[in-house]
Amino acid sequence: AAGCERPAIFSLSNPTANSECTAEEAYVWTQGKAIFAAGSPMPEVVLEGKRLIPSQCNNMYIFPGVGLGASLAGSKRVTDRMFIKAAEAVSACLSEQELADGRVFPELHTIREVSKAVGIAVYECALEEGVATVYPRERETVPENVNRRFYDPTYVTLARDDK
């Protein structure tokens, strides 16, 4: 870490046994200053009393939301700018605590909200770039449109009727 205050170390090889380094190694080598993400899940590290939580760098944070936004917009194509907007949307989903913990990506339990945020960003980008063919209803915002059309996998409890 001598040449960089907060080096970004992305150890992306899979499986974990083939990883370039572990989270612990990266944090020890940089005295806990690394911004670290791995291709596979890695355990948190406690270094000098500070809890450091490595992120898992995975396309699950981008592609579902890109597909959502592009399909809801009826986009003629997926553009490079849509991926930039998707990345910005993912980063905006990080909480202050997640940033303080050294995370690069939001916690997995927020993936539906992250996908929705990415979908909104991509849909808005499709409208801005003129590649959308489906528009929100009159007086409906893009976030309202995405929220209305977002799939919610709720299951109805079925009861057996012996009559």
LUMLO-463260 format. One record per residue (C-alpha): residue in three letters; y negated, x negated, z. Coordinates in steps of 0.05 Angstrom, whole numbers, padded with zeros to 5 digits, always signed. Layout:
BEGIN
AlaYXZ
...
//
This chain:
BEGIN
Ala+00000+00000+00000
Ala-00045-00061-00003
Gly-00074-00042-00071
Cys-00082+00032-00059
Glu-00104+00072+00002
Arg-00055+00131-00011
Pro-00003+00111-00062
Ala+00034+00167-00098
Ile+00108+00154-00098
Phe+00151+00204-00137
Ser+00224+00186-00129
Leu+00252+00235-00179
Ser+00322+00211-00198
Asn+00379+00257-00181
Pro+00424+00262-00143
Thr+00395+00234-00079
Ala+00444+00175-00081
Asn+00409+00152-00145
Ser+00339+00161-00118
Glu+00291+00102-00127
Cys+00276+00104-00053
Thr+00281+00150+00006
Ala+00222+00186+00039
Glu+00232+00143+00100
Glu+00228+00079+00059
Ala+00165+00102+00024
Tyr+00131+00121+00088
Val+00152+00057+00124
Trp+00130+00013+00066
Thr+00061+00047+00065
Gln+00052+00056+00140
Gly+00056+00131+00130
Lys+00001+00134+00077
Ala+00045+00151+00016
Ile+00038+00216-00020
Phe+00112+00227-00031
Ala+00156+00275-00071
Ala+00229+00270-00090
Gly+00273+00303-00142
Ser+00321+00324-00087
Pro+00308+00350-00017
Met+00297+00295+00035
Pro+00291+00302+00110
Glu+00224+00297+00146
Val+00205+00230+00176
Val+00171+00216+00243
Leu+00132+00151+00239
Glu+00092+00127+00299
Gly+00093+00198+00327
Lys+00067+00230+00262
Arg+00112+00281+00227
Leu+00114+00269+00152
Ile+00146+00321+00107
Pro+00167+00300+00037
Ser+00161+00350-00019
Gln+00213+00366-00069
Cys+00184+00359-00139
Asn+00217+00413-00179
Asn+00200+00454-00241
Met+00212+00517-00200
Tyr+00139+00514-00180
Ile+00114+00516-00252
Phe+00161+00548-00302
Pro+00174+00617-00270
Gly+00099+00629-00265
Val+00085+00602-00334
Gly+00138+00649-00362
Leu+00110+00707-00321
Gly+00039+00697-00345
Ala+00057+00684-00417
Ser+00103+00744-00422
Leu+00056+00792-00386
Ala-00001+00769-00432
Gly+00044+00775-00493
Ser+00020+00704-00509
Lys+00030+00681-00580
Arg+00045+00612-00554
Val+00045+00570-00490
Thr-00011+00519-00494
Asp-00022+00452-00460
Arg-00082+00482-00423
Met-00036+00535-00392
Phe+00005+00479-00360
Ile-00059+00447-00332
Lys-00080+00515-00304
Ala-00009+00524-00276
Ala-00013+00457-00240
Glu-00081+00474-00212
Ala-00055+00540-00187
Val+00004+00507-00152
Ser-00042+00457-00118
Ala-00089+00513-00096
Cys-00030+00545-00060
Leu-00023+00486-00011
Ser-00048+00502+00058
Glu-00090+00453+00099
Gln-00030+00443+00145
Glu+00016+00427+00086
Leu-00035+00376+00061
Ala-00040+00346+00131
Asp+00036+00341+00133
Gly+00035+00301+00069
Arg+00065+00355+00024
Val+00053+00353-00051
Phe+00080+00423-00062
Pro+00076+00487-00021
Glu+00135+00505+00024
Leu+00192+00538-00013
His+00187+00604+00026
Thr+00121+00616-00011
Ile+00151+00609-00080
Arg+00140+00682-00100
Glu+00066+00677-00082
Val+00062+00610-00119
Ser+00095+00640-00181
Lys+00047+00699-00179
Ala-00014+00652-00174
Val+00012+00611-00232
Gly+00025+00674-00272
Ile-00046+00698-00260
Ala-00075+00630-00281
Val-00033+00628-00344
Tyr-00050+00700-00363
Glu-00124+00686-00353
Cys-00117+00623-00395
Ala-00083+00662-00451
Leu-00141+00711-00452
Glu-00192+00654-00452
Glu-00156+00618-00509
Gly-00148+00681-00550
Val-00072+00678-00553
Ala-00059+00740-00510
Thr-00036+00804-00544
Val-00029+00847-00482
Tyr-00091+00863-00441
Pro-00100+00891-00371
Arg-00115+00965-00366
Glu-00188+00986-00369
Arg-00223+00967-00304
Glu-00161+00927-00282
Thr-00167+00853-00266
Val-00113+00803-00286
Pro-00091+00794-00214
Glu-00084+00870-00207
Asn-00045+00873-00272
Val+00002+00818-00250
Asn+00012+00848-00181
Arg+00028+00916-00212
Arg+00079+00887-00260
Phe+00109+00834-00214
Tyr+00184+00845-00204
Asp+00204+00860-00132
Pro+00279+00856-00122
Thr+00286+00910-00070
Tyr+00354+00942-00065
Val+00367+01013-00045
Thr+00420+01020+00009
Leu+00477+01060-00018
Ala+00518+01104+00028
Arg+00586+01129+00011
Asp+00590+01205+00006
Asp+00660+01228+00025
Lys+00646+01301+00011
//
